[in-house]
Amino acid sequence: MDAALAVFRERGYEGTTIPAIAERAGIAQGTLYNYFPSKEKLLFACARAGGTPGAIFEHLRADVGRRPVGELLEEAAVGVVRFWDLRLPAVLMRGARPASFDRPGVEFPRRALESVRDYFGSEMRAGRIRRGDPETLAWGFLGGLFYRAFFERVYGRPGSFRLDREGFARSWANEFAASLSPGPASRKRHSPRALAAGRRSAG
């Protein structure tokens, strides 16, 4: 698995071949095919071994109350972008196929999204982040990270943008955590009156 991860990261999905992975691992191609019948299956196994979003947030729920929210979200964000770095090509290919909600693999990302939602719910119940809709936070947190990975993969990073993928993930996590602070300053900043005042001053 380590050999496959190394080749995928060096060459990307399109440039990786089963023979190259077998050579790096020092095994016969036939042996590799016995365990993974296709490159896509092997990539999925590598992504899971590297930490799926669902597994990452399941692990973080055990640390609610023990470590700062920003630290937990930063760890999660870096893990998620590493996951998408490996898995995104296969996801894009899947997205090009006709929708079928009962096809294999669909339930897996659904459970991952539920794990993220449940993490934010746990933080709310612990009083460590402001009250809100954990489902919306789950979509928002993962959505920003996914779009960043998608944009760089398809279009490349804009030359005027300074943060690489993991740098963005850390910044995203800390901005997200700051926006969820339960303190008075955060409540005032996000209150309808404060937002209205901001719109008037901008105008």
C-alpha positions in Angstrom: 0.0 0.0 0.0 2.9 2.4 0.8 4.4 1.8 -2.6 1.1 2.5 -4.4 0.6 5.7 -2.3 4.0 6.9 -3.3 3.5 6.3 -7.0 0.1 7.9 -7.0 1.5 11.0 -5.3 4.5 11.2 -7.6 2.6 10.6 -10.9 -1.0 11.4 -10.2 -3.9 9.1 -11.1 -3.5 9.4 -14.9 0.2 8.8 -14.9 0.1 5.8 -12.5 0.2 2.3 -13.9 -0.2 -1.1 -12.2 3.2 -2.2 -13.6 4.8 0.9 -12.0 3.3 0.1 -8.6 4.2 -3.6 -8.8 7.8 -2.6 -9.6 8.0 -0.1 -6.7 6.5 -2.8 -4.4 8.9 -5.5 -5.7 6.1 -7.9 -6.5 4.7 -9.4 -9.7 1.8 -7.7 -11.5 -0.3 -10.8 -11.3 0.0 -10.8 -7.5 -1.2 -7.2 -7.3 -4.1 -8.0 -9.6 -5.1 -10.8 -7.3 -5.9 -8.2 -4.6 -6.9 -5.2 -6.7 -8.5 -6.0 -10.1 -8.2 -2.3 -11.3 -6.3 0.8 -10.7 -9.4 2.5 -9.5 -9.9 -0.2 -6.8 -6.3 0.2 -5.7 -6.7 4.0 -5.5 -9.8 3.6 -3.4 -8.0 1.3 -1.0 -5.1 3.7 -0.7 -7.4 6.6 0.0 -9.1 4.6 2.8 -5.8 3.6 4.2 -4.7 7.2 4.3 -7.8 8.2 6.3 -11.3 8.8 4.9 -13.3 11.9 5.9 -15.7 9.7 7.8 -12.9 7.9 9.7 -11.2 11.2 10.4 -14.2 12.8 12.0 -15.2 9.7 13.9 -11.7 9.8 15.5 -12.1 13.5 16.3 -15.4 13.1 18.1 -13.4 11.2 20.8 -11.3 14.3 21.3 -14.2 16.7 21.8 -13.4 18.6 25.1 -9.8 17.4 25.1 -8.3 19.5 22.3 -9.1 22.9 20.9 -11.7 23.1 18.1 -9.3 24.8 15.8 -6.7 22.1 16.3 -9.2 19.3 15.6 -10.6 21.0 12.5 -7.0 21.7 11.2 -6.2 18.0 11.5 -9.4 17.1 9.8 -8.9 19.6 6.9 -5.4 18.4 6.1 -6.6 14.8 6.2 -9.5 15.5 3.9 -7.5 17.3 1.3 -5.0 14.5 1.3 -7.9 12.1 0.7 -9.2 14.2 -2.2 -5.7 14.4 -3.6 -5.8 10.7 -4.1 -9.5 10.1 -4.7 -10.7 13.1 -6.8 -9.9 11.6 -10.3 -12.1 8.6 -9.5 -14.8 10.8 -8.1 -14.8 13.0 -11.2 -15.2 9.9 -13.4 -18.1 8.7 -11.2 -19.8 12.1 -11.5 -19.8 11.8 -15.3 -21.9 8.6 -15.2 -25.7 8.7 -15.0 -27.0 9.1 -11.5 -27.9 5.9 -9.7 -28.4 6.3 -6.0 -28.2 2.6 -5.2 -25.0 2.0 -7.1 -22.0 0.6 -5.2 -19.9 3.2 -3.3 -22.7 5.7 -2.8 -23.4 4.8 0.8 -19.8 5.3 1.8 -19.6 9.1 1.2 -23.1 9.5 2.7 -21.8 8.0 6.0 -18.8 10.2 5.8 -21.0 13.3 5.6 -23.1 12.0 8.6 -19.9 11.7 10.6 -18.9 15.3 9.9 -22.5 16.4 10.9 -22.3 14.3 14.1 -18.9 15.8 15.0 -20.3 19.4 14.8 -23.3 18.3 16.8 -21.1 17.0 19.5 -19.2 20.3 19.7 -22.4 22.2 20.0 -23.7 20.0 22.8 -20.4 20.5 24.6 -20.8 24.3 24.3 -17.5 24.7 22.4 -19.0 26.2 19.2 -22.1 28.4 18.7 -25.5 26.8 18.2 -26.5 26.2 14.6 -27.3 23.6 12.1 -24.6 20.8 12.1 -25.8 19.5 8.8 -25.2 22.9 7.2 -21.7 23.1 8.8 -20.9 19.6 7.5 -21.7 20.6 3.9 -19.9 23.9 4.3 -16.7 22.5 5.8 -16.3 19.7 3.3 -17.6 21.8 0.4 -14.9 24.4 0.6 -12.1 21.7 0.8 -13.6 19.8 -2.1 -13.9 22.8 -4.4 -10.3 23.8 -3.6 -9.1 20.3 -4.6 -11.3 20.3 -7.7 -10.3 23.7 -8.9 -6.6 23.0 -8.6 -6.9 19.6 -10.3 -8.9 21.0 -13.2 -7.7 24.5 -13.7 -4.5 24.8 -11.6 -3.9 27.2 -8.7 -4.2 30.9 -9.7 -0.7 32.5 -9.8 -1.7 35.3 -7.4 -2.8 32.8 -4.7 -0.1 32.0 -2.2 -1.4 29.0 -0.2 -0.7 25.5 -1.4 -3.3 22.7 -0.8 -2.4 21.9 2.8 -1.7 25.6 3.6 -5.2 26.4 2.5 -6.7 23.5 4.5 -5.1 24.8 7.7 -6.2 28.4 7.0 -9.7 27.2 6.1 -10.0 25.2 9.3 -8.9 28.1 11.5 -11.2 30.6 9.8 -14.0 28.1 10.2 -13.3 27.5 13.9 -13.1 31.3 14.5 -16.5 31.8 12.9 -18.0 29.2 15.2 -16.7 30.7 18.4 -19.4 30.8 21.1 -18.0 34.0 22.6 -19.8 37.3 22.8 -17.7 38.9 20.1 -18.7 36.1 17.7 -22.4 36.4 18.5 -22.3 40.2 18.0 -20.4 39.9 14.7 -22.9 37.4 13.3 -26.1 38.9 14.7 -28.7 40.3 12.2 -28.1 43.9 13.6 -24.3 43.6 13.1 -24.8 42.2 9.6 -27.2 45.0 8.7 -24.8 47.6 10.0 -22.0 46.1 7.9 -24.2 46.3 4.8 -25.0 50.0 5.5 -21.3 50.9 6.0 -20.4 49.0 2.8 -23.0 50.9 0.9 
